[in-house]
Amino acid sequence: MSRRAEHYKQAGVDIEAAGQFIQNIKKMVKTTFTKGVITDIGGFGGLFKMDMTNIQEPVLVAGADGVGTKLKLAFAFDQHDTIGIDLVAMSVNDILVQGAHPLFFLDYLAMGKLDVPRAEQVVAGVAEGCRQAKCALLGGETAEMPGFYADGEYDLSGFCVGVVDNAAIVDGSSITIGDQVIGLASTGLHSNGFSLVRDILDKSGLAPTDIFPGADKTVAEVLLEPTRIYAPCVRSLLRDLPIKGMAHITGGGFYENLPRVLPDGVSAHLKFGTWSIPVVFEWLKNQGGLDWEEMLAVFNCGVGYMVVTDKKSSEDVVNRLTGMGVEAWTIGEIVKRPDNQEHITIDLSDA
């Protein structure tokens, strides 16, 4: 080993290990490259050349997010190969709401001491997420910060940039009375509500290797099931069908997310029971002593994404999604909003 970084290594930062890590991940990162990428990883910045062939007036859409305290379960269960999918999904699904096609993604991974095998597992998940979203992992940052993080822990954040033609921006402004709300199935918890999940799990006494109640998977598999990336199926809808508004159901659940795209004067009236609810949500409700109103304010409860379309197109939207392997349901309707009423109401009579 060169003596040039000997004292830095003694202080807790291994420059050579960091260099080896970059070499190790180059091959997996390259599997995400699209034709717009014109640099390799390892430079000071990533270069991307947009294909403007079918875009009249390009508008860039950017998003940044993390995975939240779901990371705590990844640490506790020592499972790190899917958390990167969650990271990509959180930003990609957010910019998708406005009709954007994701172009590239950058990640930030910070550890107290660089654990190369663990870091490679995390980045492998990020690369897989990018492949699912059909965007390039253009670059990122791996930071070694001695004394800043507990042993075995790390922090993770990500940044996505996409593009949409100005005329094709989806902003909800055309949503009107009679339009239908379509719910797209989640794969489970996705990446929000995990502070409450961890509290309920701790009190339950379940171990990560136990079979999850009502499921055929372990506790670790159910709770760390990665977030669904909706880009491929939603891009298909946008190409052929009149999508007026969309919402990514993350923190704040139903009550906080769909209202963000609804114009003044209307509200969404949803009917509980019109979609399938995975067992993990039933378990959390019962184990945590919660009611469905609180559950819907925290979790996606089986609906990870919503689209609003006109009534005559709603069946086509559901059929298109189902044909692409994404279960979907008509879960509500846009109605006139009375004064002082919330932008969303949920009929819980069948709860």
PyMOL commands that set and color helices and strands:
alter all, ss='L'
color gray80, all
select helices_A, chain A and resi 3-10+15-30+70-77+83-96+116-133+166-168+194-204+219-223+231-240+253-261+279-288+292-298+311-323
alter helices_A, ss='H'
color red, helices_A
select strands_A, chain A and resi 58-66+101-111+136-144+154-165+180-185+243-248+266-271+303-309+328-336+344-347
alter strands_A, ss='S'
color yellow, strands_A
deselect
rebuild
show_as cartoon
